[in-house]
Amino acid sequence: MKLENYIKNDWKDIIENEFQKDYFSWIKTEIKKDIDSSITIYPPLDMVFNAFEKTRFGDLKVVILWQDPYHWAGQAQGFCFSVPEWTKLPPSLKNIYKEIEASLWIKNSTSWDLTPWTKQWVFLLNAILTVQAWNPASHSKIGWEIFTNEIIKTISDKKENVVFLLWWAFAQGKKSLIDTKKHIVLESPHPSPFSAHRWFLWNNHFKKVNEILLKRWEKEIDWKI
């Protein structure tokens, strides 16, 4: 199983060494073991690296980080928080849309697919890239965080002025991987209904990102879907 073959753009050369390491072989072994046992894996294997394929390393300006993919059928796309437009709106994404509408005075559509963001330099990264169907965090121990920690460190080391959006304690635990002298980190609670009222709503992160970009004379992100 050649998972790494699904990365075909500039990321491939940048992270090629990670694919040669023992832990990455272990990731593939564990996924194959599940598949051989007729356990469904989300997202589909050809979408595991979707975030990388849609947002080239050279274009990346914003990182939104979350934990692992949705574990219900038809939801996981290889991006954090995003789901296909024909599926039910997840509660956390609903609150993300509420915050965008409140802070930017725009009305989002009924599409929940965040692919348009990925085409505007926004890297939607799950720290764990696969999950067993109906079994949340089931692949949290197979090595994915070793890989994505290296991704975060690589972004921090090789780029400048990236804006990292870290929502909730899990994502904020990655802050030590980021050189905050080179990059901007915005933190808040998670958009989940259990915590959004603790200042995810009204955090103005989407507005702040655009203000940061405009100050650099860079094009702002159109957060409207």
GROMACS elastic network, one bead per residue, 0.5 to 0.9 nm:
[ bonds ]
;  ai    aj funct       b0    kb
    1     4     6  0.87736   500
    1    28     6  0.68723   500
    1    29     6  0.85538   500
    1    32     6  0.74760   500
    2     5     6  0.55812   500
    2     6     6  0.79151   500
    2    28     6  0.80965   500
    3     6     6  0.59684   500
    3     7     6  0.82258   500
    3    28     6  0.74398   500
    3    45     6  0.71225   500
    3    46     6  0.78635   500
    3    48     6  0.80288   500
    3    49     6  0.84114   500
    4     7     6  0.58308   500
    4     8     6  0.86942   500
    4    12     6  0.80550   500
    4    16     6  0.85089   500
    4    19     6  0.68223   500
    4    49     6  0.82836   500
    5     8     6  0.69076   500
    5    12     6  0.86597   500
    6    45     6  0.84976   500
    6    46     6  0.63127   500
    6    47     6  0.79672   500
    6    48     6  0.80764   500
    6    49     6  0.65887   500
    6    50     6  0.83590   500
    6    53     6  0.79774   500
    7    10     6  0.84399   500
    7    11     6  0.69330   500
    7    12     6  0.57614   500
    7    49     6  0.65346   500
    7    50     6  0.82779   500
    7    52     6  0.69186   500
    7    53     6  0.60837   500
    8    11     6  0.74004   500
    8    12     6  0.60332   500
    8    52     6  0.89845   500
    8    53     6  0.70339   500
    9    12     6  0.59394   500
    9    13     6  0.81860   500
    9    52     6  0.81007   500
    9    53     6  0.65519   500
    9    56     6  0.66689   500
    9    57     6  0.84144   500
   10    13     6  0.60273   500
   10    14     6  0.67962   500
   10    53     6  0.89654   500
   10    56     6  0.62848   500
   10    57     6  0.62530   500
   10    58     6  0.72909   500
   11    14     6  0.50843   500
   11    15     6  0.61561   500
   11    16     6  0.80822   500
   11    52     6  0.68285   500
   11    53     6  0.80832   500
   11    56     6  0.66088   500
   11    57     6  0.57337   500
   11    58     6  0.84705   500
   12    15     6  0.56343   500
   12    16     6  0.55572   500
   13    16     6  0.51606   500
   13    17     6  0.82510   500
   14    17     6  0.78767   500
   14    57     6  0.84524   500
   14   154     6  0.83226   500
   15    18     6  0.55773   500
   15    19     6  0.72567   500
   15   150     6  0.85533   500
   15   151     6  0.76942   500
   15   154     6  0.84013   500
   16    19     6  0.55242   500
   16    20     6  0.71899   500
   17    20     6  0.53876   500
   17    21     6  0.69756   500
   18    21     6  0.54541   500
   18    22     6  0.87822   500
   18    23     6  0.85336   500
   18    24     6  0.69484   500
   18   147     6  0.70153   500
   18   150     6  0.82211   500
   19    22     6  0.83574   500
   19    23     6  0.86239   500
   19    24     6  0.57808   500
   19    25     6  0.76256   500
   19   147     6  0.89224   500
   20    23     6  0.86503   500
   20    24     6  0.70417   500
   20    25     6  0.76512   500
   21    24     6  0.56048   500
   21    25     6  0.68016   500
   22    25     6  0.51701   500
   22    26     6  0.63617   500
   22    27     6  0.88526   500
   23    27     6  0.63464   500
   23    28     6  0.88666   500
   23   142     6  0.81469   500
   23   143     6  0.60172   500
   23   144     6  0.85205   500
   23   146     6  0.77888   500
   23   147     6  0.83266   500
   24    28     6  0.64465   500
   24    29     6  0.86075   500
   24   142     6  0.89318   500
   24   143     6  0.69862   500
   24   144     6  0.79387   500
   24   146     6  0.87365   500
   24   147     6  0.75530   500
   25    28     6  0.52083   500
   25    29     6  0.61344   500
   25    30     6  0.87023   500
   26    30     6  0.61380   500
   26    31     6  0.85832   500
   26   142     6  0.69490   500
   26   143     6  0.72565   500
   27    30     6  0.53131   500
   27    31     6  0.62938   500
   27    32     6  0.86355   500
   27   139     6  0.88734   500
   27   142     6  0.54755   500
   27   143     6  0.58219   500
   27   144     6  0.69520   500
   28    31     6  0.51509   500
   28    32     6  0.60385   500
   28    33     6  0.84615   500
   28   142     6  0.89408   500
   29    32     6  0.51513   500
   29    33     6  0.60771   500
   29    34     6  0.87546   500
   30    33     6  0.50077   500
   30    34     6  0.64105   500
   30    35     6  0.87776   500
   30   139     6  0.86388   500
   30   142     6  0.68220   500
   31    34     6  0.51897   500
   31    35     6  0.63054   500
   31    36     6  0.86286   500
   31    41     6  0.77825   500
   31   130     6  0.84568   500
   31   139     6  0.86069   500
   31   142     6  0.87054   500
   32    36     6  0.59842   500
   32    37     6  0.84518   500
   33    36     6  0.51493   500
   33    37     6  0.62401   500
   33    38     6  0.88339   500
   33    39     6  0.86803   500
   34    37     6  0.50070   500
   34    38     6  0.64219   500
   34    39     6  0.51100   500
   34    40     6  0.74383   500
   34    41     6  0.76767   500
   34   132     6  0.80385   500
   35    38     6  0.50261   500
   35    39     6  0.52769   500
   35    40     6  0.65433   500
   35    41     6  0.72773   500
   36    39     6  0.74138   500
   37    40     6  0.89050   500
   39   132     6  0.67557   500
   39   133     6  0.72668   500
   40    44     6  0.87111   500
   40   131     6  0.85959   500
   40   132     6  0.59356   500
   40   133     6  0.54269   500
   41    44     6  0.64690   500
   41    45     6  0.77955   500
   41    71     6  0.83771   500
   41   130     6  0.66889   500
   41   131     6  0.57360   500
   41   133     6  0.57585   500
   42    45     6  0.75452   500
   42    47     6  0.86746   500
   42    48     6  0.79796   500
   42    69     6  0.70637   500
   42    70     6  0.75035   500
   42    71     6  0.64343   500
   42    72     6  0.81576   500
   42    73     6  0.78803   500
   42    74     6  0.85059   500
   42    75     6  0.83773   500
   42    76     6  0.60430   500
   42    77     6  0.81924   500
   42    78     6  0.85102   500
   42   129     6  0.85783   500
   42   130     6  0.56407   500
   42   131     6  0.53963   500
   42   132     6  0.62567   500
   42   133     6  0.63447   500
   43    46     6  0.79716   500
   43    47     6  0.58997   500
   43    48     6  0.58280   500
   43    69     6  0.71625   500
   43    70     6  0.81524   500
   43    71     6  0.83364   500
   43    74     6  0.83276   500
   43    75     6  0.79192   500
   43    77     6  0.57593   500
   43    78     6  0.60649   500
   43   129     6  0.80520   500
   43   130     6  0.62646   500
   43   131     6  0.74792   500
   44    47     6  0.54171   500
   44    48     6  0.65400   500
   44    76     6  0.81134   500
   44    77     6  0.79802   500
   44    78     6  0.85050   500
   44   130     6  0.86965   500
   45    48     6  0.52822   500
   45    49     6  0.82579   500
   45   130     6  0.86107   500
   46    49     6  0.73340   500
   46    50     6  0.78108   500
   47    51     6  0.84000   500
   47    76     6  0.85782   500
   47    77     6  0.61678   500
   47    78     6  0.53790   500
   47    79     6  0.89143   500
   48    51     6  0.79837   500
   48    77     6  0.76135   500
   48    78     6  0.50678   500
   48    79     6  0.86008   500
   48   129     6  0.61487   500
   48   130     6  0.68168   500
   49    52     6  0.53627   500
   49    53     6  0.63381   500
   49    54     6  0.87834   500
   49    78     6  0.61011   500
   49    79     6  0.85023   500
   49   129     6  0.77543   500
   50    54     6  0.60071   500
   50    55     6  0.84182   500
   50    77     6  0.71097   500
   50    79     6  0.66555   500
   51    54     6  0.54139   500
   51    55     6  0.60791   500
   51    56     6  0.86954   500
   51    77     6  0.86701   500
   51    78     6  0.58921   500
   51    79     6  0.54083   500
   51    80     6  0.84081   500
   51   115     6  0.89698   500
   51   118     6  0.72783   500
   51   123     6  0.61982   500
   51   124     6  0.58273   500
   51   125     6  0.63618   500
   51   126     6  0.87182   500
   52    55     6  0.53881   500
   52    56     6  0.62436   500
   52    57     6  0.75924   500
   52    78     6  0.89093   500
   52   123     6  0.74902   500
   52   124     6  0.86469   500
   52   125     6  0.84312   500
   53    56     6  0.64618   500
   54   115     6  0.77556   500
   54   118     6  0.57513   500
   54   119     6  0.64091   500
   54   121     6  0.88786   500
   54   123     6  0.82479   500
   55    58     6  0.84087   500
   55    59     6  0.67063   500
   55    60     6  0.63139   500
   55   117     6  0.89991   500
   55   118     6  0.53614   500
   55   119     6  0.62303   500
   55   120     6  0.78507   500
   55   121     6  0.59162   500
   55   122     6  0.67505   500
   55   123     6  0.58642   500
   55   124     6  0.85202   500
   56    59     6  0.53348   500
   56    60     6  0.62604   500
   56   118     6  0.89899   500
   56   119     6  0.89227   500
   56   121     6  0.77063   500
   56   123     6  0.85174   500
   57    60     6  0.53400   500
   57    61     6  0.89341   500
   57   121     6  0.87880   500
   57   123     6  0.88247   500
   57   155     6  0.80056   500
   57   159     6  0.89461   500
   58    61     6  0.87634   500
   58   121     6  0.89477   500
   58   159     6  0.84995   500
   59   120     6  0.81781   500
   59   121     6  0.54403   500
   59   122     6  0.86733   500
   60    63     6  0.77336   500
   60   118     6  0.88245   500
   60   120     6  0.81889   500
   60   122     6  0.61777   500
   60   123     6  0.64370   500
   60   155     6  0.87762   500
   60   159     6  0.87561   500
   60   162     6  0.75665   500
   61   120     6  0.84579   500
   61   121     6  0.52506   500
   61   122     6  0.62303   500
   61   123     6  0.77349   500
   61   159     6  0.89082   500
   61   160     6  0.87352   500
   61   161     6  0.74091   500
   61   163     6  0.64064   500
   61   164     6  0.87097   500
   61   213     6  0.88598   500
   62   121     6  0.63140   500
   62   123     6  0.60456   500
   62   124     6  0.85534   500
   62   161     6  0.89877   500
   62   162     6  0.55655   500
   62   164     6  0.58772   500
   62   165     6  0.76052   500
   62   209     6  0.80596   500
   63   121     6  0.85878   500
   63   122     6  0.58270   500
   63   124     6  0.61476   500
   63   125     6  0.70875   500
   63   162     6  0.73502   500
   63   163     6  0.62754   500
   63   165     6  0.61131   500
   63   166     6  0.85121   500
   64    80     6  0.76111   500
   64   122     6  0.72828   500
   64   123     6  0.62359   500
   64   124     6  0.50921   500
   64   125     6  0.61885   500
   64   126     6  0.85063   500
   64   163     6  0.86403   500
   64   164     6  0.61646   500
   64   166     6  0.66503   500
   64   167     6  0.82690   500
   64   171     6  0.89516   500
   65    80     6  0.69351   500
   65   123     6  0.82614   500
   65   124     6  0.62731   500
   65   126     6  0.58383   500
   65   127     6  0.69856   500
   65   164     6  0.77828   500
   65   165     6  0.66946   500
   65   166     6  0.61162   500
   65   167     6  0.75069   500
   65   171     6  0.60582   500
   66    69     6  0.85929   500
   66    80     6  0.59111   500
   66    81     6  0.77182   500
   66   124     6  0.80691   500
   66   125     6  0.64026   500
   66   127     6  0.61323   500
   66   128     6  0.84208   500
   66   166     6  0.78990   500
   66   167     6  0.75878   500
   66   168     6  0.87396   500
   66   170     6  0.76037   500
   66   171     6  0.60160   500
   67    80     6  0.78468   500
   67   125     6  0.83510   500
   67   126     6  0.51535   500
   67   128     6  0.59222   500
   67   129     6  0.85034   500
   67   137     6  0.82092   500
   67   140     6  0.88886   500
   67   170     6  0.70669   500
   67   171     6  0.72475   500
   68    71     6  0.86471   500
   68    80     6  0.73757   500
   68   125     6  0.88468   500
   68   126     6  0.51518   500
   68   127     6  0.60644   500
   68   129     6  0.60422   500
   68   130     6  0.68346   500
   68   131     6  0.71020   500
   68   136     6  0.78388   500
   68   137     6  0.65255   500
   68   139     6  0.84578   500
   68   140     6  0.80004   500
   69    75     6  0.83655   500
   69    76     6  0.56246   500
   69    77     6  0.79285   500
   69    78     6  0.70990   500
   69    79     6  0.76455   500
   69    80     6  0.66043   500
   69    81     6  0.79241   500
   69   126     6  0.67055   500
   69   127     6  0.89986   500
   69   128     6  0.72549   500
   69   129     6  0.64913   500
   69   130     6  0.62294   500
   69   131     6  0.63523   500
   69   136     6  0.81686   500
   69   137     6  0.84167   500
   70    73     6  0.83259   500
   70    74     6  0.88966   500
   70    75     6  0.60158   500
   70    76     6  0.51195   500
   70    77     6  0.85754   500
   70    80     6  0.84706   500
   70    81     6  0.80251   500
   70    83     6  0.85123   500
   70   130     6  0.89655   500
   70   131     6  0.77077   500
   70   133     6  0.85798   500
   70   134     6  0.86670   500
   70   136     6  0.75687   500
   71    74     6  0.87683   500
   71    75     6  0.73785   500
   71    76     6  0.70238   500
   71   130     6  0.88772   500
   71   131     6  0.62775   500
   71   132     6  0.65777   500
   71   134     6  0.50261   500
   71   135     6  0.63215   500
   71   136     6  0.59549   500
   71   137     6  0.86861   500
   72    75     6  0.60047   500
   72    76     6  0.75973   500
   72   133     6  0.61457   500
   72   134     6  0.57270   500
   72   135     6  0.86969   500
   73    76     6  0.76894   500
   73   133     6  0.71319   500
   73   134     6  0.81683   500
   74    77     6  0.82379   500
   74    83     6  0.79592   500
   74    84     6  0.75739   500
   74    87     6  0.73210   500
   75    82     6  0.78709   500
   75    84     6  0.63613   500
   75    87     6  0.68399   500
   75    88     6  0.86434   500
   76    79     6  0.73354   500
   76    80     6  0.83058   500
   76    81     6  0.85489   500
   76    82     6  0.73828   500
   76    83     6  0.60985   500
   76    84     6  0.80782   500
   76   130     6  0.89730   500
   77    80     6  0.80763   500
   77    82     6  0.68091   500
   77    83     6  0.62315   500
   77    84     6  0.73318   500
   77   113     6  0.87396   500
   78    82     6  0.82202   500
   78   124     6  0.83317   500
   78   125     6  0.80363   500
   78   126     6  0.77679   500
   78   129     6  0.71080   500
   78   130     6  0.83715   500
   79    82     6  0.57281   500
   79    83     6  0.81477   500
   79   114     6  0.79237   500
   79   115     6  0.82445   500
   79   118     6  0.88099   500
   79   123     6  0.81957   500
   79   124     6  0.50616   500
   79   125     6  0.59926   500
   79   126     6  0.66879   500
   79   129     6  0.88853   500
   80    83     6  0.86846   500
   80   114     6  0.89607   500
   80   124     6  0.51816   500
   80   125     6  0.55648   500
   80   126     6  0.52645   500
   80   127     6  0.89502   500
   81    90     6  0.80913   500
   81    92     6  0.74432   500
   81    93     6  0.61260   500
   81   112     6  0.88441   500
   81   113     6  0.88690   500
   81   114     6  0.80227   500
   81   124     6  0.79479   500
   81   126     6  0.87391   500
   82    85     6  0.89459   500
   82    90     6  0.87643   500
   82    93     6  0.74446   500
   82   112     6  0.61880   500
   82   113     6  0.52601   500
   82   114     6  0.52584   500
   82   115     6  0.77922   500
   82   124     6  0.85214   500
   83    86     6  0.82890   500
   83    87     6  0.67560   500
   83    88     6  0.83290   500
   83    89     6  0.77520   500
   83    90     6  0.81245   500
   83   111     6  0.86595   500
   83   112     6  0.56072   500
   83   113     6  0.51056   500
   83   114     6  0.74095   500
   84    87     6  0.57694   500
   84    88     6  0.87206   500
   84   111     6  0.75163   500
   84   112     6  0.61192   500
   84   114     6  0.84184   500
   85    88     6  0.79867   500
   85    89     6  0.83070   500
   85   110     6  0.72683   500
   85   113     6  0.52892   500
   86    89     6  0.88772   500
   86   111     6  0.75014   500
   86   112     6  0.80712   500
   86   113     6  0.89139   500
   87    90     6  0.87166   500
   87   111     6  0.89166   500
   87   112     6  0.79134   500
   88   112     6  0.84263   500
   89    92     6  0.85138   500
   89    93     6  0.68018   500
   89    94     6  0.64399   500
   89   110     6  0.85950   500
   89   111     6  0.85534   500
   89   112     6  0.64765   500
   90    93     6  0.54270   500
   90    94     6  0.62472   500
   90    95     6  0.89541   500
   90   112     6  0.85753   500
   91    95     6  0.64876   500
   91    96     6  0.87992   500
   91   191     6  0.81080   500
   91   192     6  0.64015   500
   91   193     6  0.65306   500
   92    95     6  0.52276   500
   92    96     6  0.63610   500
   92    97     6  0.88081   500
   92   190     6  0.78940   500
   92   193     6  0.65772   500
   92   196     6  0.82463   500
   93    97     6  0.62247   500
   93    98     6  0.85476   500
   93   112     6  0.76115   500
   93   191     6  0.72634   500
   93   192     6  0.81143   500
   94    97     6  0.51841   500
   94    98     6  0.62800   500
   94    99     6  0.88229   500
   94   112     6  0.86923   500
   94   191     6  0.83729   500
   94   192     6  0.88738   500
   95    99     6  0.62084   500
   95   100     6  0.86116   500
   95   191     6  0.56730   500
   95   192     6  0.71756   500
   95   193     6  0.74494   500
   95   196     6  0.70999   500
   95   200     6  0.83983   500
   95   201     6  0.72874   500
   96    99     6  0.52226   500
   96   100     6  0.63275   500
   96   101     6  0.87083   500
   96   191     6  0.62626   500
   96   192     6  0.89898   500
   96   200     6  0.84638   500
   96   201     6  0.79674   500
   97   100     6  0.50686   500
   97   101     6  0.61181   500
   97   102     6  0.85211   500
   97   107     6  0.84701   500
   97   108     6  0.68646   500
   97   224     6  0.89224   500
   98   101     6  0.51883   500
   98   102     6  0.60682   500
   98   103     6  0.85754   500
   98   107     6  0.89768   500
   98   108     6  0.88778   500
   98   201     6  0.75356   500
   99   102     6  0.51112   500
   99   103     6  0.59792   500
   99   104     6  0.81801   500
   99   200     6  0.78059   500
   99   201     6  0.54200   500
   99   202     6  0.63716   500
   99   203     6  0.77661   500
   99   204     6  0.72311   500
   99   205     6  0.85631   500
   99   206     6  0.81097   500
  100   103     6  0.54403   500
  100   104     6  0.56869   500
  100   105     6  0.74123   500
  100   106     6  0.70942   500
  100   107     6  0.82472   500
  100   108     6  0.82278   500
  100   204     6  0.79170   500
  100   205     6  0.86039   500
  100   206     6  0.64794   500
  100   207     6  0.79347   500
  100   223     6  0.72928   500
  100   224     6  0.81158   500
  101   104     6  0.55180   500
  101   107     6  0.55979   500
  101   108     6  0.70748   500
  101   224     6  0.87516   500
  102   105     6  0.55202   500
  102   106     6  0.75423   500
  102   107     6  0.89461   500
  102   201     6  0.85285   500
  102   202     6  0.75801   500
  102   204     6  0.85971   500
  103   106     6  0.82478   500
  103   202     6  0.70254   500
  103   203     6  0.84767   500
  103   204     6  0.57545   500
  103   205     6  0.85264   500
  103   206     6  0.75514   500
  103   207     6  0.63755   500
  104   107     6  0.88687   500
  104   204     6  0.84333   500
  104   206     6  0.77811   500
  104   207     6  0.63369   500
  104   223     6  0.88006   500
  106   223     6  0.87379   500
  106   224     6  0.70082   500
  107   224     6  0.72161   500
  107   225     6  0.88397   500
  108   111     6  0.79567   500
  108   223     6  0.84615   500
  108   224     6  0.54390   500
  108   225     6  0.56628   500
  109   112     6  0.80785   500
  109   224     6  0.76746   500
  109   225     6  0.59725   500
  110   225     6  0.82844   500
  111   114     6  0.81963   500
  111   225     6  0.66906   500
  112   225     6  0.77173   500
  113   116     6  0.77216   500
  113   225     6  0.77206   500
  114   117     6  0.55506   500
  114   118     6  0.70388   500
  114   124     6  0.87707   500
  114   225     6  0.70192   500
  115   118     6  0.51683   500
  115   119     6  0.67127   500
  115   225     6  0.87094   500
  116   119     6  0.52965   500
  116   120     6  0.68002   500
  116   122     6  0.89932   500
  116   222     6  0.85997   500
  116   223     6  0.83178   500
  116   224     6  0.85853   500
  116   225     6  0.67411   500
  117   120     6  0.51370   500
  117   121     6  0.69716   500
  117   122     6  0.55327   500
  117   123     6  0.81175   500
  117   124     6  0.85147   500
  117   221     6  0.76716   500
  117   222     6  0.76348   500
  117   223     6  0.67973   500
  117   224     6  0.86953   500
  117   225     6  0.80791   500
  118   121     6  0.56527   500
  118   123     6  0.59599   500
  118   124     6  0.70875   500
  119   122     6  0.70960   500
  120   123     6  0.89094   500
  120   220     6  0.88350   500
  120   221     6  0.63281   500
  120   222     6  0.78493   500
  121   221     6  0.82612   500
  122   221     6  0.85791   500
  125   128     6  0.85860   500
  125   129     6  0.82598   500
  125   148     6  0.82903   500
  126   129     6  0.57479   500
  126   130     6  0.88183   500
  126   148     6  0.80101   500
  127   140     6  0.88501   500
  127   144     6  0.68444   500
  127   145     6  0.56241   500
  127   146     6  0.89372   500
  127   147     6  0.83566   500
  127   148     6  0.55255   500
  127   149     6  0.75637   500
  127   171     6  0.84731   500
  128   131     6  0.78252   500
  128   137     6  0.80197   500
  128   139     6  0.69871   500
  128   140     6  0.62299   500
  128   143     6  0.83323   500
  128   144     6  0.51204   500
  128   145     6  0.59038   500
  128   147     6  0.87642   500
  128   148     6  0.74038   500
  129   139     6  0.81804   500
  129   144     6  0.65080   500
  129   145     6  0.86368   500
  129   148     6  0.85420   500
  130   137     6  0.86998   500
  130   138     6  0.84524   500
  130   139     6  0.63076   500
  130   140     6  0.86164   500
  130   144     6  0.82366   500
  131   134     6  0.84063   500
  131   135     6  0.70009   500
  131   136     6  0.65751   500
  131   137     6  0.63843   500
  131   138     6  0.56282   500
  131   139     6  0.52987   500
  131   140     6  0.81053   500
  132   135     6  0.53579   500
  132   136     6  0.70991   500
  132   137     6  0.80721   500
  132   138     6  0.59104   500
  132   139     6  0.70743   500
  133   136     6  0.77399   500
  133   138     6  0.88195   500
  135   138     6  0.56260   500
  135   139     6  0.89463   500
  136   139     6  0.81293   500
  136   140     6  0.88706   500
  137   140     6  0.51572   500
  137   141     6  0.84189   500
  138   141     6  0.75209   500
  138   142     6  0.87837   500
  139   142     6  0.55835   500
  139   143     6  0.80521   500
  139   144     6  0.76817   500
  140   143     6  0.72374   500
  140   144     6  0.69713   500
  140   145     6  0.74645   500
  141   144     6  0.75520   500
  141   145     6  0.82134   500
  142   145     6  0.82993   500
  143   146     6  0.54329   500
  143   147     6  0.68383   500
  144   147     6  0.51325   500
  144   148     6  0.62328   500
  144   149     6  0.84412   500
  145   148     6  0.50046   500
  145   149     6  0.56639   500
  145   150     6  0.82836   500
  146   149     6  0.52910   500
  146   150     6  0.64044   500
  146   151     6  0.88379   500
  147   150     6  0.52696   500
  147   151     6  0.64347   500
  147   152     6  0.89648   500
  148   152     6  0.62090   500
  148   153     6  0.85131   500
  149   152     6  0.51517   500
  149   153     6  0.62042   500
  149   154     6  0.85049   500
  149   174     6  0.76133   500
  149   177     6  0.72475   500
  150   153     6  0.50100   500
  150   154     6  0.59197   500
  150   155     6  0.85344   500
  150   177     6  0.85656   500
  151   154     6  0.50327   500
  151   155     6  0.62185   500
  151   156     6  0.85684   500
  152   155     6  0.51855   500
  152   156     6  0.61850   500
  152   157     6  0.86201   500
  152   174     6  0.81150   500
  152   177     6  0.65582   500
  152   178     6  0.70558   500
  153   157     6  0.59671   500
  153   158     6  0.84294   500
  153   177     6  0.54437   500
  153   178     6  0.63052   500
  153   179     6  0.84522   500
  154   157     6  0.50785   500
  154   158     6  0.58209   500
  154   159     6  0.79587   500
  155   158     6  0.54715   500
  155   159     6  0.55410   500
  155   160     6  0.82207   500
  155   162     6  0.81366   500
  155   178     6  0.82872   500
  156   159     6  0.58174   500
  156   160     6  0.70802   500
  156   161     6  0.89721   500
  156   162     6  0.78431   500
  156   177     6  0.74700   500
  156   178     6  0.53544   500
  156   179     6  0.59330   500
  156   180     6  0.86325   500
  156   182     6  0.76494   500
  156   183     6  0.73427   500
  157   160     6  0.79094   500
  157   178     6  0.81113   500
  157   179     6  0.75138   500
  157   182     6  0.88079   500
  159   162     6  0.70743   500
  159   182     6  0.83036   500
  159   183     6  0.86043   500
  160   182     6  0.55106   500
  160   183     6  0.60544   500
  161   182     6  0.57732   500
  161   184     6  0.65253   500
  162   182     6  0.78689   500
  162   183     6  0.51205   500
  162   184     6  0.62877   500
  162   185     6  0.84126   500
  163   183     6  0.61349   500
  163   185     6  0.58487   500
  163   186     6  0.73693   500
  163   209     6  0.70744   500
  163   212     6  0.85080   500
  164   175     6  0.89053   500
  164   178     6  0.87543   500
  164   183     6  0.76139   500
  164   184     6  0.62014   500
  164   186     6  0.61554   500
  164   187     6  0.83698   500
  165   171     6  0.84197   500
  165   172     6  0.88502   500
  165   184     6  0.86762   500
  165   185     6  0.61158   500
  165   186     6  0.50118   500
  165   187     6  0.61048   500
  165   188     6  0.82256   500
  165   205     6  0.76513   500
  166   169     6  0.81544   500
  166   170     6  0.83394   500
  166   171     6  0.50170   500
  166   172     6  0.52870   500
  166   173     6  0.86878   500
  166   174     6  0.82189   500
  166   175     6  0.79883   500
  166   185     6  0.71038   500
  166   186     6  0.61264   500
  166   188     6  0.66975   500
  166   189     6  0.83794   500
  166   190     6  0.84804   500
  167   170     6  0.77685   500
  167   171     6  0.58241   500
  167   172     6  0.66558   500
  167   186     6  0.82179   500
  167   187     6  0.56655   500
  167   189     6  0.51377   500
  167   191     6  0.74227   500
  167   200     6  0.78535   500
  168   171     6  0.58184   500
  168   172     6  0.61778   500
  168   173     6  0.87368   500
  168   187     6  0.75688   500
  168   188     6  0.61606   500
  168   191     6  0.82838   500
  168   195     6  0.86022   500
  169   173     6  0.59904   500
  169   174     6  0.89854   500
  169   188     6  0.87941   500
  169   189     6  0.75259   500
  169   190     6  0.81372   500
  170   173     6  0.52567   500
  170   174     6  0.73945   500
  171   174     6  0.55855   500
  171   175     6  0.75444   500
  171   187     6  0.88022   500
  172   175     6  0.53819   500
  172   176     6  0.84826   500
  172   187     6  0.70272   500
  172   188     6  0.86783   500
  173   176     6  0.69963   500
  173   177     6  0.87240   500
  174   177     6  0.55894   500
  174   178     6  0.73541   500
  175   178     6  0.53705   500
  175   179     6  0.82598   500
  175   180     6  0.82600   500
  175   185     6  0.78249   500
  176   179     6  0.76056   500
  176   180     6  0.87349   500
  178   181     6  0.87311   500
  178   182     6  0.84381   500
  178   183     6  0.73959   500
  178   185     6  0.84371   500
  179   182     6  0.56440   500
  179   183     6  0.62451   500
  179   184     6  0.87617   500
  180   184     6  0.61029   500
  180   185     6  0.69399   500
  181   184     6  0.78487   500
  186   205     6  0.70265   500
  186   208     6  0.88897   500
  186   209     6  0.89862   500
  187   200     6  0.89398   500
  187   203     6  0.86917   500
  187   205     6  0.85360   500
  188   191     6  0.87753   500
  188   196     6  0.89551   500
  188   198     6  0.84389   500
  188   199     6  0.65715   500
  188   200     6  0.55581   500
  188   203     6  0.69189   500
  188   205     6  0.87396   500
  189   192     6  0.84510   500
  189   195     6  0.61395   500
  189   196     6  0.63635   500
  189   197     6  0.85096   500
  189   198     6  0.64482   500
  189   199     6  0.62882   500
  189   200     6  0.51479   500
  189   201     6  0.88147   500
  190   193     6  0.84892   500
  190   194     6  0.83467   500
  190   195     6  0.58666   500
  190   196     6  0.59058   500
  190   198     6  0.86632   500
  190   199     6  0.87365   500
  190   200     6  0.62011   500
  191   194     6  0.80234   500
  191   195     6  0.63735   500
  191   197     6  0.82957   500
  191   199     6  0.89524   500
  191   200     6  0.57609   500
  191   201     6  0.74815   500
  192   195     6  0.54867   500
  192   196     6  0.54920   500
  192   197     6  0.88792   500
  192   200     6  0.87775   500
  193   196     6  0.54528   500
  193   197     6  0.74287   500
  194   197     6  0.76201   500
  194   198     6  0.86910   500
  195   198     6  0.54173   500
  195   199     6  0.78308   500
  195   200     6  0.73482   500
  196   199     6  0.60472   500
  196   201     6  0.56495   500
  197   200     6  0.62942   500
  197   201     6  0.59573   500
  197   202     6  0.87136   500
  198   201     6  0.74608   500
  199   202     6  0.60165   500
  199   203     6  0.58451   500
  200   203     6  0.52643   500
  200   204     6  0.84007   500
  200   205     6  0.87623   500
  201   204     6  0.77426   500
  202   205     6  0.82905   500
  203   206     6  0.84249   500
  203   208     6  0.89654   500
  204   207     6  0.52702   500
  204   208     6  0.60230   500
  204   209     6  0.86442   500
  205   209     6  0.60875   500
  205   210     6  0.87263   500
  206   209     6  0.52175   500
  206   210     6  0.65685   500
  206   211     6  0.87809   500
  206   221     6  0.86253   500
  206   223     6  0.75836   500
  207   210     6  0.53329   500
  207   211     6  0.62817   500
  207   212     6  0.87546   500
  208   212     6  0.61292   500
  208   213     6  0.86314   500
  209   212     6  0.51549   500
  209   213     6  0.63110   500
  209   214     6  0.86829   500
  209   220     6  0.78848   500
  209   221     6  0.80460   500
  210   213     6  0.50544   500
  210   214     6  0.60503   500
  210   215     6  0.85316   500
  210   218     6  0.89219   500
  210   219     6  0.80991   500
  210   221     6  0.62176   500
  210   222     6  0.87735   500
  211   214     6  0.51442   500
  211   215     6  0.61810   500
  211   216     6  0.88071   500
  211   220     6  0.76433   500
  212   215     6  0.52559   500
  212   216     6  0.66814   500
  212   218     6  0.86740   500
  212   220     6  0.85338   500
  213   216     6  0.52345   500
  213   217     6  0.65023   500
  213   218     6  0.50789   500
  213   219     6  0.64535   500
  213   220     6  0.57330   500
  213   221     6  0.83335   500
  214   218     6  0.52591   500
  214   219     6  0.63917   500
  214   220     6  0.61462   500
  215   218     6  0.73516   500
  216   219     6  0.87342   500
  217   220     6  0.89147   500
  221   224     6  0.88068   500
  222   225     6  0.80663   500
